[in-house]
Amino acid sequence: MTAPQTLDRAGIAARIPHSGSMCLLERLEGWDAESIHCSTTTHSQADNPLRTESGLLAPNAIEYAAQAMALHGGLLAVEGSTPSAGFLASARNVKLAAARLDDIAGALQVRAKRLSGDDRQVLYEFTVAADDARLLAEGRAVVVLNTPLADMGSTPS
């Protein structure tokens, strides 16, 4: 059985380590071996767990992209296997074109493209855009896999 091309929020939550309101993505729009496209309107929700008194600030776009990367890794995993535990090690060349995300109308379009990687780390480039294709955030991120630090986040305390 192959991984689905689209998923709803429940399907996404089952494949990433984020649960409850911290699962920020609502829909997998499509993916292949190199890239993933997700969408969401959770940025406009008053109870978004990343929201502060100042609103949902644009740097949080990195977390949206990181969840898309985690989902991509889960979809690439061999059927029946446990996806590699990972953590965001760095975000580079990040450019933000908005101050806040919570005042963006419509869905956020979250895309990530795998540029290189192995069983220890993966380099992605990412974009977060508004429904009208206006770019809100872009950058590159390194995800480190299968390390003691990554495993700490996946074990109960």
N, C-alpha and C positions, 0 to 999 in steps of 0.2 A: 504494500500500500504506500502511495506517495503522499507527501505533505500537501495539504490543501493550498490552492492559490489565493483564496480569500478566507478571512476569519472575522468573527465578531469579537467583542470585548472578552467574553468568557473564554473563547478559544485562545485568545492572546494571553490572558491571565494564566491559563493552564500551561503555557510554554515559556514564561519568564518568571524570575524570582519575585517580582513585584505583585502584591495582592491588594485587595480592597481598593480604596480610593487612590492608592499609590500606583496602581496600574493605570497609566495616563492615556494609553492608546485605545481607541475604540474600534478601529477597523483596519485589517490588513487588506490593502487594495491590490497588491500583487508583489511578486518577488521572483528572482532567479538566483543562480549561483553567485552572482556578483553584487546584486542590489536588492533593495526592499523599499516599498512605498506604503506608508500607513497614513491614516487620517484620524482626527479627533476633534471634539469640541469641548474637552474637559478644561481647556484653558479659560473658558468663560464661566465655569462653575464657581459659585461663591465659596464652596467647601473644598476647593482644590487644595491638597495638602502642602503645596509649595507656595501658596499665596500668603503674602504678608499684609500688614496694614497699608502698605504702599501699592498693593495689587500683585499681580503675577509678573514679575520683572523678566525682561528678555533673556538674561543669562540662563533662565530655566529651560530655554529651548535646548540646551545641551542635554538635559535629562530626558527630554522627549526623544531626541536623537539616540541617546544611549539605550533607551528601551527598544527602539527599532533595531539597533545593532544586536541586542540580546535576543530579540525575537528571530532575527536573521540567523544567528548562531543556532538557535533551537530548531529552526526549520532545516538547517543544513545537517544536523546530527543524524546519524544512522537511526532508522526507525527502531523504536524500542530501547534505544540507549539513553542514558542521562546526558543532557547537554553539558559541555564543559562549564565549570564555574568560572566567572570572570569578573573583573572590575575595571572601571574606567581609570586608566593610569594617567592620561594627559589629554588635554584639549588644546589644540594649537591653531594659529591663524584664524581665530574666531572673529567674525565680523558680525556686528549686530546692527540692523537697520531700523529698529524700533526700540523704544524704551520699555514698553510693556507688551505682554501678550494678551492679557485679559480684556483689552478693548479692541481686539481684532475680531471683526465680524466673520461669521461662517467657520468652517473647519480649518484646522491647521493641516498642511500637507507636509508630512515628515518623510524624508528620503535619506537613505544611507547607501553608499557604494563601497564595497570592499576593494581596497587598492592592493593589499598584499597581506601575507600572514602565514603562520604555521601553527603548530599545536601549542605554542607558548604565547604568541601575541598576534593581534590583527590590527591593521591600520585601515580606518574608514575615513571617507570624506562624507559630510552630511550637509543637508539644507533643511530649513524649516521655512515654509512659505504660506502665505494667506491663500484663500480660495481664488482670489483674483490674480494669482501667480506672483504677487509682490513678495520679493525675498525678504524674510525677517531675520534670518540667522544662517550662517554657514561656517564651516571650519573642518578641521580634521581631528580625529580622536584615535588614541591607541587603547585597545582593550587587552589586558593581560589575562591569560587563561591558566588554569591548573596550577595555581600557586597557593601556598599556605594562606596568604591574605585573602585570596578569592574564596577559598574553602571556608574561612571564618564566617563569611556572610551567609553561607548556605547551611550551617549546622545550628540546631537549636541550642540556646544557652541555658 
